[in-house]
Structure formats: structure tokens, C-alpha cells
Amino acid sequence: MQTYGAQRRLGLVGGKAPPLHHFLMAQVVHLRAVKNTSVCGVFLGCSCCSTVDETLENVARGLASRIKKEKSHWAAGRVGDIDFIGSTKTRGKFVRVRGDTDPVLIYQMLTEEWGLAPPHLVVSLVGGDELSQMKPWLRDILRKGLVKAAQSTGAWILTNGLRFGITKHLGQAVRDHSLASTSSKVRVVAIGIAPWNMIHNREALLSAKVDEPAVYKPQDLPHGSVYSMDSHHSHFVLVEEDPNRPGATSEMRVKLLKHISLQRTGYGGTGSFEIPVLCLLVHGEPRVLKRIYKGIGNSTPWLILAGSGGVADILVTLMNGGCWDTGSVHELLLDTFPNAHHSTDISNWVKLEAQDFLDELKLAVAWNRVDIAKSDIFNGDVEWKACDLEEVMMDALINDKPDFVRLFVDNGVNLGEFLTYGRLQELYWSVSEKSLLHNLLLKKYEEKQLLLGTSRTPGPPGHHSSEQGDRKSRFTLYEVAKVLKDFLHDSCKGFYQKTPTEKSAKGRLFHNQKNLAELEERCEHPWRDLFLWAVLQNRQQMANYFWAMGPEAVAAALAGCKILKEMARLESEAESARSMKEAKYEQFALDVFGECYSNSEDRAYALLVRRTHCWSKSTVLNLATEADAKSFFAHDGVQSCRDTECVHVSLCCVTLSCVFLSDEELGNQNSREQFVELDSLDTEKALLLTDDDPLDSPAGGPAAQSYASVWWRFLFRRWRRFWSAAVTVFLGNVIMYFAFLCLFTYVLLLDFRPPPPFGPGAPEIMLYFWVFTLVLEELRQSFFTDEEMNILKKFKLYVEDNWNKCDMVAILLFVVGVSCRMVDGTYEAGRTVLAIDFMVFTLRLIHIFAIHKQLGPKIIIVERMMKDVFFFLFFLSVWLIAYGVATQALLHPNDPRIDWVFRRALYRPYLHIFGQIPLEEIDEEIIMGLRPPCPNVYANWLVILLLVIFLLVTNVLLLNLLIAMFSYTFQVVQGNTDIFWKFQRYNLIVEYHSRPALAPPFIIINHLSQLLLSLVKRPESKQEHLERELPAGLDQRLITWETVQKENYLAKLERQHWESNQYSLSVYFNTRLVHFDYDKIFIKACLLSRVQSLLRIVGGFKDQEKRLAATEAQVRYCGEVLSWMAECFAQSTLKCGKDAPKAPMSLAGSKASGASNDAPQSQPEKEAKQEGTEARPGHPGYGANKKFPYIDE
């Protein structure tokens, strides 16, 4: 790409040019040729020219002493390790050298002493220290281009290693890629080479000893003379510069790069090729030009990032223009760096410029012209501050302009500082009064007013225009939290409150409102709050942007899916409901999780069961269950949760290696535990797949524990885990349920004794105890759950399950049957009720078959067909009642037997459907001959007609309608068999995972143990397998890894979109070319037909010319004849002195042929002719010499 600015950003980020890491990898092969030739040119989004190092000069001044293998050779504070403390705990290495140190020693320190593998590429980052605010496209280049190229090629990245400017953002990109990497062999090596006098708190490094690392806390310092070291760099070379000789660090970096470029490396062995060295110029001040000039002499290749500003854009402009005169260069410098030639305060000047452009920006937002804002306002001329954009940011959010929101975020708006609870409340105030969200908020507001007893206003808030301001003040975040509570339940518990919700009085509103966060307080999760705000208003484009930028993408997508499903059910407008149903958040969650699962199965499993921070400790599985995301549960990664339990049981030896630590590790654990926690992938895997932290030792330290005690404790955990696994619990319950049915069958058939005192027998008493344990388990499932809600809501949640309803009916029938069975008068009724109850218990067995892949979906088919049968019976009952009552009235009028009336009116018409037709009652001959006469035979013919119509409608119409409904239901379920079965299996796994290990009747042991534990207030030691609280470091690593996978997914979507557009364009142009060929053929055919028609026209013109010539001769002849006749008349004689004019040749021939056909002339006419021809010979007739201009011409 030849230009910079917006087009440059589109070229690099939008996919029109190959990514930077592809370009770097492609150029590595040619670097040696570039080093020997001086070539200048622009490649894609960057400019590459043979030049030497610039920011390189910050790179290498490294060893103060000769490197020897004895560490004692180095003095304290000269070389050692650094433990960075703060939000993240990392460890690095540093060495302090003089400015004249040989670069050979530095390279030996890096490769031999510190164990770095020789690089296959060295990229030196030059410039960018002036960039206080990072442009989004430049940040993407660092993340997706430079760091990814370094990771894939085994490259070193050389920077100044200080926590400011572009180096800080590069360090963050290195951290993200390192955390997201699932391979211990692939790592990004970022080496910082910085002057010693620019290090903030360098006294902490002087305390470093050979075996004791220095503790250093990095800080974000303002622009000045000293800066903190960046904690995301792994190695540091600190150069002690001579005050009389500044710039020694830059010279050290140049020398080090030169030395590295002379080394040889290769995958197949040493000496394969020289190490390529590349300098990347980003922005840059005018002083960089001198370094670039020095670099050209060393033939070091340079990659100039066009569009980054500063010297980089000046060089690209000069190379593109081909004009290098002094005037042009000076003019470009003045335009690019005006502050270097003016003494005014640049901060005040920039503030004035920003205020001047603010009105234009407001107009652009009002007109929704984001293109004007990008090209004319955010073109790099004005440095915008976050405070300047707050007002227009609110306008863009309220007026649903996601393009402007994205633009403002890209140009300095920090949502963490921008979004406060007060601004969030203002956003909810701006909700349209016609929207569903406003109605929901109004409903919650009215409920609050009724609960408070202060609802005095007759109309809704905002009913009168004078109450507009009052209306806004009434809606608070309390109503918003209540609306979210209806949609997400416990997943939004504690939203918009100061502290997490604690146990308080049920229904106490004052306590909740007192817990509301202060309006001036910043939102803890701004991206989540804005995402929920956009989803609740069905602004999907803006919600998609907030989802893409926020953390915990899978959980957020499932939460959005749940909210939109509920709102689609409540929405009255068909168009809004349709757009809500067509939202793709479930697909987003599925695709992002699929990306995570393809990268690392262990981390994907941990992602499912970890308790989220943004969603009130809910897991992804809980949110997916709330959203009824069947497609998400059908994913192989979610289904592997079931298999992971078996893996846990079978991986005893693997986890045992994580439990036992060697003596050396036990001795060093206390000093290095917090820093090696996440360095090993084996340690991470153990943390993810085991119940306890392998690095956490019991009281007294691991050394105090004998290996025998650890072994027995390990076996006990494995044994307990085996019996509490969902698979084991399910198999135990199935076996014991079959035993229960066998016992019930034996009691009903063989041992159902009379009432007391003769009965019941021992088997029947055992049956009663068994059912009692079942009742206890149902009570535990309904009322003694972990959810913090009232009993009524727990019971309502319990009843929502159809199988729980079946259990309630079975237990109720059993209680009624046993009660009747104990009394002599109702003994048989008790037997009848228990027999029916046995049928219910047996039908309950169908739930077990849900685990089967073939039978599980059939259960869903039967369940849905039952609903179809219900609607079918409604139509059928109409015809049954109509036909049955009519036939009863016609055939058996005035029948006093009520039971027979109902039998004939309802039961017999139902039997008619299956072919049982009583002809003896409606056929008159049969009635008269065989049986007593019918009470009324008057209208038996009408009964036959009604029977025909009834059978036609029921047997032909309604039954075929039912078959069609069954077929449709079967096709719908059968087409998604795998999804329905996996979703059903997951629900079954979750159900049995929450159950005690023992099955009824032995389950009473678990119930008693839980009761005793609750009495002594001891929490249960069992850790939930489907809900894990990960360590802080591992949890942050998992969040970063998920964010990187989401970015990869979004990059794939963008690339697919770009490729689809390219394909559409290619198809369009190919179609246009084919049409163009057809057009050419058509044009040729048209031209040929035109030529032929022209030829025919030209031929017709020749015929017309001949005809005109003949006509002209005839007209001339006629004129001469007339003049002759006129002269004859003038002489009053028929004779003239000249001969008659001769006819033209054409006329003569025609006259000759005509004369031969005429009759012979008479004699007088011949004589007259002869006289006329002989008279006055030689005398010209009158008008013989007269000209006829029109005829002649």
C-alpha cells in the first residue's frame, strides 16, 4: 500500500494486505540479499529499505565483566534475577554492563549463560517512544503481526525494555501470547536494552545477589527522564553510559545487531545460514534520521511502518515521491513536527485544536457521518483527550451509533474511566417509552412503589410532560437489576451493588437500595454493563461490538442469548420478536468455545466449570442451561465433561506425580512458589484437572508429611471420587430402582396381605421404608438446594420438571393407597390405587433411557406427540359430542338411565372410529326381524347419514391430520437427534451429579450425615466437580487465553467475510466479462446485419438512379413535344418548318414494340404525317433553341 492514514489502517487490519507476520516470514529468506544491496521500496502496509539500526541503539550494551560459568565472578547488582511483583508475578534476568563492553560477551551471556536458543530472526523495534496513546490498528499489528511472527519463527525482539510508549504495548502483546500459548517450547523472547540512568528505582536491582532475586515493582510513570522496567520482558541489558559520551546505548545496540547478523544458525544444525536482522521503524523523532543514516552504512534492512506518523511517514512520502531535495525534507519536517520550531506550549495548543474540532465532531455524530469524522477530524492532526470525547460518546451511545462508539474508543476513550454508575443510569433513562425494556422497568418501579407504600401518582411516570425530569429520577439501577434477575436469575446476583449480596431479610427493599453503588463510582465491568444495556434494547450491532471487546466471551454470549429469548417471548411487535429470535449469540458462544476446544481441551474444560467474575460466580454450564442452548451442549467439548470424570478416576498415576514432590522441590517451594505457579504446563494441567492445588501443602508443610500419609490420602480421595461420580451414581440408582420395582411387583402379586393385624408383611414394610427414602430424596431436591431463594420459588422450580411431577403423583398415589389398604372397608380400593401407582412408578423408568443415543430422542418425540394428541382430542371431542348427542336423541329418546346415556353419547361414538358400528340398532330390517323394536325408528335414516359424515371426518380427516402432525414432529426431532440426545444426556448427568453417592434405600445414610453436618455447622468438604474456583493466577491466565481465542475467531470471521466479498467480486467481474463477450458477439452480429442492410439500400439507390435517369429523359421529350405543338399552333397550321422531336432511345424502343402491337394506321393519317415532315425543311421549330432550366438542370 502506498499511502498512510485511514487507507493504511484498512489495508493492515481489514485484510486487504497480507498480515505483517506473513510478510516478515516471507522477507526473512531474502534478508541476506537485501543486506548486500541498497534497495528502497514500499511493501504492502510497510516500507522496507536497506538501512541500519535506529532504535537499535537502545539495544545492546551488555556485559561489565567476562562471562564465566562461576556465578560468583559477577558482583552483586551486576547480574541476577528480577521478581516483578504487582498484578502479575513474573521473573526476568538482567545484566549491568559498561558502554564499551564487547557485544560478543553480551551474546554469550544471552545464549550460553541464560540458555536462550540462537534466534532465527532478530527484530529491533525503533521509535514509538513518543506514542502516549496507541492507535488500535497499530496495536493489532504488534499483537497479530510482530509478536506472532516472533513466536512462529523463534525470533528475538529488541526494545528499550521500559514501561512507556510502544514498548509497554509490545510487552502486553507478549504477555497475552505467552499466556495463550499451549506449548512450552514456543515462547516470545523480548529483550530490553536500556540506559542504566533511565531506570526507575534502580536501587532495588543493586540488592540482587547470585542466589537471591531482586524484587521490583513496575509502575506507570508519566513522560520524564526515568521509567520503570517492563515486567513482560524476559531479559534486560542495562548499559552504564559515560556522562561525557551520551548515546552509548544506541551504539551498543548497533554493534550487537552487527555481531548477531554475522552468526550462523539453522534448523538442521549450525552454519546453515546467517541470522537475519531487521529494524522496524514506528513513528520516530527527527533524531532517528541520524541513526538511520548510520544503519545504511551497515546494510541493515529496515521495515518502515507507514501510517504510524513521525519520521516513518516522512520517509514513505519521500520514497513514493522520489524527491529528496532539502526543501521538501525541511517542509515535511515542519509539517510533521511543528512544536520543534515553536516556543508555545504544545498542550495548550492541542487543547485549543480539540475544542475547535469538537463542534464539527458533534455535527458529524448528528449526521451519522463516520466517514467524515475519520477523514477530516481523526486524521492525526489533533491529539484528542478522553475528557474531550465524553459528551459525544454519550450521544453516540444514546442514539445507537456503534460506528462512532468504536471510533471514540479507538481514539482514546477508556470505558473503565468513562462509565460510571451515574452515566449507566442515564443510559437507562434514555430508553424509549415504546420499548419493551421501558415497560419492564416501569413494572418494576410500580412494584417498588407498592412495596414501599408511597405510590401516590395516579398515572405512570412520565405521563405528563411536566414530570419528565421527575420520571427520569425515579428509575434507578435497582429496577434494572430486578429486570435482569427475572432473565438471568442467580447469574446477575449482586449487580450494581457495593458489595456482593449477603443474607438479608427476604423481601426487604430498603436493604437492597442501600446497597446500591454510588453514582460517581466507576463500573467494575464496563463492557459487560454496556453489553447488557445494548441487549436489553435489542441493539444487536452495538451489543456485538461490546461483546467482542469485553472479557468472558462465551459466558457473555450465553447470557445475551438467554435475555433475547425471554424478551422475544414477551415482545408484542412481530418484527422486534423476529430480530430477537434471529440473534446469533448462541452461535457466537459455540464458535468461540469451539476455537478454545481446538486449541486446548483441558483449558476448554476449565472454562466450562470455572466460576466467572462478571456473572456472579455462575459457570458457563449454568448460563447455557438457563439459555436452553441445545447446540452448545451438543458440542464435543461440553460432552467431554462427562468423560472427564472417568479420566479423573483413571489418571491416578498422572496426578500422583503432581502430588509427590522431590526433596529439592520441597526445599525450594516456599521461596519460588508464587513465581513458578504457572510456568509449567504440567502444573497448570494438574490445577485444572484435580480437586486441590498441587502446590498447596497441608499444615506443617509437605516435608512434615510422610509419603505413606500422602499416599493413603490420595487413595481416599480417588475412592470417594469414584463413588460420587455421576456415572457411578446413575448405575447404582438404575440397579436399585429395578430392585424396587421387583419388590413392588412381589408385594402386589404374591404378598399383599389383609389389613392389620394380619398384615402387612415384612416385604411390604420394606417397600414402605424404600418409598420413605424416595420421599426424603425428593424433599432434598426441592427444598434443600444450594440456591439462595425462598421456599416457594424452590418448589416452583422443582415442579417445572415433568419427571418431578410424575414423582409427586406416584408418591401421592402410594400414600393414598397405603392409607386405604389399612382399613377393611377400603382394602380393595387401596389395592386398586397401588396397582395404578405401580404403573406410574414403572412409567418413571422411561427417564432412565434418556442416556441411550437411540432411545433418548424417541422419548422427546413421544413427549411432543402427547402435546399433538391433546390438540387432536380437542377437535375430536367436538365431533364426538355433536354426533353422540344427536344419535342418542334420535335412537333412544327419554332414556332415564344416566350411565347408559353417557355410554351411548360418548363411548359408543369413540368405538365407531375403530369400526365397532351397531347396525342392529339403526338398520330397520334387523330391528324388525331379530330384536325387539327400537324405541324410535322414525329417523334411523338420518342416523345413518350422520354416521357416514362422522366416520368421514374422524377416520379420514382428523386421523390423517394427527398422522401428519406426528410426522412433522418426528422429522423435526429426528433431524436434530444428536443435539437433543446430548442435551438430554447432559441434564441427566447434572441431575445425578447433584445426588448423593448411595441409592435408595441406602441414601438415608447420606441424608443423616448431611443432617449431622448441618447441625454442627460444618461445611461439606466435597468440592463440586461442575463448579471450580480456580486460583487467581490461573484464572487470569484462562481469561487471557479465552480473549486471545476470541480474537482469533473474530479474525477468521473477518477473513471469511473478506474472502466472500472477493469471491462475490470475482464472480461479478467474471459474469460481466461473459456478458461483455456476449455483447461483443451481439454487436458483431448487429454490425453484420447493418452492413447487409446498407448494401441492400445502396443497391436500391442504384436502381433508383436508373429510374430517375429514364424519367428525366421522358420529361425532356415531353417538353420538346409541347414546345413543338405550341409553335405549330402559333403558325395556325398543322405543318411546321421542322421535324417533330425524336423520342429518346428508351422511348423509341417502347414505341416500336408498341407500334407492332397497335392496329395499322389509316391512309389519311400517313399522308398528314408525310406532309408535316416535308413542310419547311431546315427551319427550326418554335422553342427548338429554348432552354428549360428546371428540366435541363
Secondary structure, DSSP 8 states (H G I E B T S, - for coil): ----SHHHHHHHHSSSS--HHHHHHHHHTTHHHHHHS--EEEETTEEEEE---SGGGGT----SS---S-GGGS-TTTEEEEEE-SSS-EEEEEEEEETT--HHHHHHIIIIIS-----S-EEEEEE-TT-SS--HHHHHIIIIIIHHHHHHHT-EEEE--BSSHHHHHHHHHHHHHHHH---SS---EEEEEEEGGGBTTTHHHHT--SSS-EEE------SSS-B-B-TT-SEEEEEE-BTTBTTHHHHHHHHHHHHHHH-EE-TTSTTSEE--EEEEEES--TTHHHHHHHHHHTT-EEEEETTS-HHHHHHHHHHHHT---HHHHHHHHHHH-GGGG--S-HHHHHHHHHHHHHHHHHHHHHHT-HHHIIIIISSSSS---GGGGHHHHHHHHHTT-HHHHHHHHHTT--HHHH-BHHHHHHHHHTS-TTSHHHHHHHHHHHHHHHHHT----SS-TTSSGGGHHHHHHH--HHHHHHHHHHHHGGGGTTTTBSS------TT-HHHHHHTB--TTSB-SSHHHHHHHHHHHTT-HHHHHHHHHHSS-HHHHHHHHHHHHHHHHHH--SHHHHHHHHT--HHHHHHHHHHHHHHH-HHHHHHHHHB--TTTTT--HHHHHHHHT-HHHHTSHHHHHHHHHHHHHHH-HHHHHHHH---HHHHHHHHHHHHHHTTT-HHHHHHHHHSSS-TT---TT-GGGS-HHHHHHHHHHHHHHHHHHSHHHHHHHHHHHHHHHHHHHHHHHHT----STTS---HHHHHHHHHHHHHHHHHHHHHHS-SS-S-HHHHHHHHHTSHHHHHHHHHHHHHHHHHHHHTSSTTHHHHHHHHHHHHHHHHHGGGGGGGGSTTHHHHHHHHHHHHHHHHHHHHHHHHHHHHHHHHHHHHHSTT---HHHHHIIIIIHHHHHHTT---HHHH-HHHHHHTS---S--TTHHHHHHHHHHHHIIIIIIIHHHHHHHHHHHHHHHHHTHHHHHHHHHHHHHHHHHSS-SS-TTTHHHHHHHHHHHHHTT-------TT-B---HHHHHHHHHHHHHHHHHHHHHHHHHHHHHHHHHHHHHHHHHHHHHHHHHHHHHHHHHHHHHHHHHHHHHHHHHHHHHHHHHHHHHHHHHHHHHHHHHHHTTSS--SS------HHHHHHHHHHHHHS----HHHHHHHHHHHHSSTT---TTSS---HHHH-
